[in-house]
Amino acid sequence: MEIVKRIPGGKTLKVEVELEKGIIKKVVFSGDFFAYPPEVFEELEESLRYTRIEEIEEKIRKYHGKIALLGLSLEDIISTLKELLELS
């Protein structure tokens, strides 16, 4: 499943998730935003694998200060991911 969202005053965020029994099997964030360093952003995506839905916000917040995002924020990622998971 996926969602594409235009971030107010920012860029486009696309979130793709494979979900099985309330557990994230895979997540990919993409769009026209920038993340530095890119390898830490990839680490964030990887860290969400095999995570229960109710634990995603806490895991993403652990990356505050480790990733510089241009065009969106970690809060935008959290809210968009939650919105997608609520639709499932």
Residue pairs with C-beta under 8 A, 6 or more apart in sequence:
1 16
1 17
1 19
1 84
1 87
1 88
2 14
2 15
2 16
2 17
2 84
3 14
3 15
3 80
3 83
3 84
3 87
4 12
4 13
4 14
4 31
5 12
5 13
5 14
5 15
5 76
5 80
5 83
6 12
7 13
7 33
7 71
7 72
7 76
10 33
10 71
10 72
10 76
11 31
11 32
11 33
11 71
11 72
12 31
12 32
12 33
13 29
13 30
13 31
13 33
13 72
13 76
13 77
13 80
14 29
14 30
14 31
15 27
15 28
15 29
15 77
15 80
15 81
15 84
16 26
16 27
16 28
16 30
17 24
17 26
17 27
17 81
17 84
17 85
18 24
18 25
18 26
18 27
19 25
19 53
19 85
19 88
22 52
22 53
23 50
23 51
23 52
23 53
24 48
24 49
24 50
24 51
24 52
24 53
24 56
25 49
25 50
26 49
27 45
27 48
27 49
27 81
28 45
29 41
29 44
29 45
29 77
31 71
31 72
32 71
33 69
33 70
33 71
33 72
34 69
34 70
34 71
35 41
35 67
35 68
35 69
35 70
36 67
36 68
36 70
37 67
40 63
40 66
40 67
41 67
44 60
44 63
44 67
47 59
47 62
48 56
48 59
48 60
51 59
53 85
56 78
56 81
56 82
56 85
57 78
57 82
60 74
60 77
60 78
60 81
61 74
61 78
63 74
64 74
67 74
